[in-house]
């Protein structure tokens, strides 16, 4: 591979790293990074992703990550939508916990 082609490839990968949504087409309504993360991890179900997004935003309180009771409230909001699949609830909670918009 020549150096010019290598630089072109690096430039292309840098653009994709800056804007990952450029590689995936998301449905209408899936606009924020948190919604995209939920959509990607819920099997591409946009209705479910938007429902969890809205439920968590309605239920969360300030500093919920550092408060056990408040985190449990967020977990219960997810559980109401997903059901009693504890592993799935914890996986989605982990995604939400790491996403700063929540």
ABEGO torsion letter per residue (X at the ends): XBAAAAAAAAAAAAAAAABAAAABBBBBGBABAAAAAAAAAAGGBAAAAAAAAAAAAAABBBGAAABAAAAAAAAAAAAAAAEABAAAAAAAAAAAAABAAX
